[in-house]
Amino acid sequence: MTPPPQHQLGGLSVAILVTDGFEQVEMTGPRDALEESGVIIHMLSDKKGPVQGYHHDLRGDLFDVDMTFDKAMADEFDALLLPGGAVNSIHIRNNPDAQRLVQQIDQLGRPIGVICHAPWLLVSAGLVKGRKLTSWPSLQTDIEDAGGLWVNAEAVVDKNWVSSRKPDDIAAFNEAFERLLAQRTLKNTYGTADDISSTAGEDG
């Protein structure tokens, strides 16, 4: 599959939700691809000032925060991106303002992209029941206990969600996420579940 033309994404606004301890490449990989397509990126966190990225268990770079979760309004953004990292995902899943934001974005039907441990926030926000998604394998039980269908695949698209398992899946994730964003630009609708739901690179 070929990626969508860059002009289709120009001007869209995507919020990236992170706290200290996020897996850096799961933020920078999608961010860089989106910015190349003309998407406007906003970094959101639970505090002002820089936020700390990690390369697994090693400190990475610091990134400036544009806005805190409590100040963010769902109608300001066309989509959300949730990088993983166990430490980040444990903290963010218990943040009520982050929960509110994903609930509101999902209610609006806008794209949500999650990688690795990031689906924990969707579980805590009560959004997983009846949805199909993937994650880092250790989250399978949590997702299934919350009523979701866990799939072992590079990138899983279910309605307005895109999920991936790990950094090695970022290329597949980027393509799937950009296609949802292009659909939002061109149609301003997501159609039916049958129209949109698909699985890429499914292993089982």
Phi, psi and omega in degrees: 000143177264147180290160180291152176302143185300324185296340181292338185255351185302129177092349176293151182244121182240128176264131175256122183258120180214158165233176177306137177101008180288152177287112193300314184294335178284348171263308187291326179300301177296320181302312183297319179295319179293317180296325177297334179268007176091008180283141177269124185256137175235124178269122180244141178212183182272000182209160174282166179090186183287153178241143190266121172272160179226151167253092188059253182255011180250138179300138175252229184261165173261143181230137181288142179263133179272331187198149175268156183306319186291342179264352186276139176243135187301323185288356176279345190235145176274341183194164175238145173236127182241098173291164180264217191100122187299315182297311177304312187290327176295318181291313188289331182294338181261007180269116184297329179288324174293320176300315180300317184295316179291326177297316182290318178298318179294320178298326178283350180076020181273153186299141173231123178249129183229140182229139168065248181274355185301330180301346175305324179294321178294324176297310182294333179277359177074031186254353193276337184303125178081005181254153178254130181199169175237177185186181165302136189306330183292348178271356185305312182296318179300317180293316180292322177296332179274002177094011178268166176254113181271134182233138177269095185208159178298313181212127180243126177251124176225108184054246184263011180252144167232131179227149176220166190269325195192171180304327180297342182266003190299322179300315178293321177299313182302315181297315182293318182293318180294328177293322176295320178295320178296322178296321177296319181294315189277323188246336185056029178204159181247004177064206180267167177300325180293328180291325193254320188297132177201164178230132180252133174062037185292134180259340181162000000 
